[in-house]
Amino acid sequence: MDHRTVTPLGAPRVRITGGLLADWQRRNREATVPHTLEQLRKAGNLDNLRRLLSEGKRQDAPYRGRYPFLDTDLYKTVEGLAYELARPDGGGRQAMRDFYEETVGLLERVQAPDGYLNSFFQDPDCAKAPWEDLAWGHEMYNLGHLIQAAVAAHRQLGDRRLLDVAIRFADLVVERYGPRGEEAVCGHPEVEMALVELSRETGEERYLTQARLFVDRRGRGTVASRGMGSAYFQDHLPLRELPSVTGHAVRMTYLAAGATDVSRETGDTALLEALRRLWDDMVATKLYVTGGLGSRHSDEAVGDRYELPSERSYSETCAAIGTMQWAWRMFLATGDARYPDILERVLYNAFAVGLSADGRAFFYDNPLQRRPDHDQRSGAEEGGEPLRRAWFGCPCCPPNVVRWMARLADFLAAERPGELLVAGYAQAGVDGEEAALDMTTGYPWDGEVRLTVRRAPDGPYRISLRVPGWADAGQVRLTVGEEAAAGDAVDGWLTVERRWRPGDVLRLSLPMPVRGHVSHPYLDATRGAVAVARGPLVYCVEQQDCTAGVDDVVIGAEHIEAARTVAPAGAVLIRITADVAPPPSPELYPLLATGARQAPPGPGSDTAELTLVPYFAWGNREPGPMRVWIRNA
């Protein structure tokens, strides 16, 4: 029996045809991709490859940039381009095609005879030799992103040129660090999940073996941390023994995603159980209400349990993508609806906030609060834009956004024998092996989902729809035709098994009242505050939309119950009439009121009007205060 529980469906078998996700993909194609191509050319990423050619005109120019992993920004972009170029519609195709061809051509020409490929270390002026600095050299991290771009190009475009480049580099790594090679790991996990994908694409077992070796070798203290500490690299304990997610957040999620792939392909149930334990602990104690991961600017790291400050939330955009990669793989390994639940929360909040409304500026880190006197720039850059930035000196996030936006259709549906699982909701067409359907919905703005069967097998077949964790299960309704579907959701899924006919219609109703969330009592940073949400969206208040100071307004259950929704231009906003607290004591630490002392004042008689916007939409106007967590007292 195949131990791989669920088989993913993705582009081109799933096509997003309308709604918010289609708008995001259109913006990606028309704005973010052209902007990214321009910035990559300006930053010199292609020049770093071109200068390695003996006949190149700029061979004597120095390496552009500070980091040895800048080739990955090309790889991530090419991965996104493969998806965009495979679409039958959309503009800007020639510019995308030109960049794709130029990049692939350069990579083919500059790859070393032994398969090595890294423009930083291939530089004859580089002070370090290849493989000399595994902790910080990122060479196998580079390979991982190269493989992912190559697999995307092969699957989406039928182009194997980049796949051949990636195979040569991967074979070099297997030879050098394989079962009979040096027992070492890369300082930045990423190659693990890529090697598994390369094994799937080529059928070669050696790449899966190598991925398993890298997962099992980590945790022996072999990475030369040079002052960062081995926990930063997840190298202080074997992954199976980690008590909690820790260290650099992106490294952690990439490692966990790769390990989940390994467990799924090898049937390693002990590894999967360790990953499930780590996931559950992360969701229960270390994940922001937005789905962001990483509470420390120091080391870009995951903090302690319940260490989730709002104004100092790091929640790197790349960590959001890493969390979604891990979530999807856990879903494929288990079929558990909890994982796409978190993927959805991250997608619409911690990930989406990383990109501006016009698609040409980015947040590197994503706070949940901005104070009136805040001045630090995103990504700790000096000067320039006070909110999102056009580019970064370490520009890992923008190309990552490009590829993830291009791939959104990959995370909506999956199947297993005799069953189609709809894990995410969007206006889309889904073509499985046995069944096909069309989804029509205004999700995430409203919870009405209509699914029309286009094709079905002759016999009984199951269609399972995820009931989001935010939904009140008692209010969820599913009908088939005019009849209510029998049964309650089981493990997060509403399943209907019957003989289907083309034209059969399922209607899923997910009521979306405005909700208020409070935090765990151990979470000191947001004690006495409320976060407002509706459906999968977390909301926030910006000073422009509040008639009092955002730090002075107070809301409670009665305000949430009386909240109104408005939908200008289709986007749902939330309006609340809040209380305004009386002016606070000027003392930073006033005495606690005891005995005959006067009790602290409650909310005053004044009120303020608030219009809350989706968290992903904040920061697109003049800089000003913002809060996700609004005072409750």
LINUR-V652329 format. One record per helix or strand of 2 or more residues. SS is the DSSP state (A for helix, B for strand). FROM is the first residue (numbers start at 1). LEN is the number of residues. If there is no record, write none. Layout:
{{SS FROM LEN} {SS FROM LEN}}
This chain:
{{B 7 3} {B 14 5} {A 19 25} {A 45 6} {A 71 16} {A 93 18} {A 139 19} {A 161 17} {A 191 12} {A 205 13} {A 230 4} {A 239 3} {A 249 18} {A 269 17} {A 298 3} {A 317 18} {A 337 18} {B 369 2} {A 378 3} {A 396 11} {A 408 4} {B 413 4} {B 419 4} {B 427 5} {B 436 6} {B 448 8} {B 461 6} {A 473 3} {B 477 4} {B 483 2} {B 493 6} {B 505 5} {B 514 4} {A 524 3} {B 529 6} {B 537 6} {A 543 3} {B 553 2} {A 557 5} {B 564 3} {A 568 3} {B 573 9} {B 603 12} {A 615 3} {B 626 2} {B 629 3}}
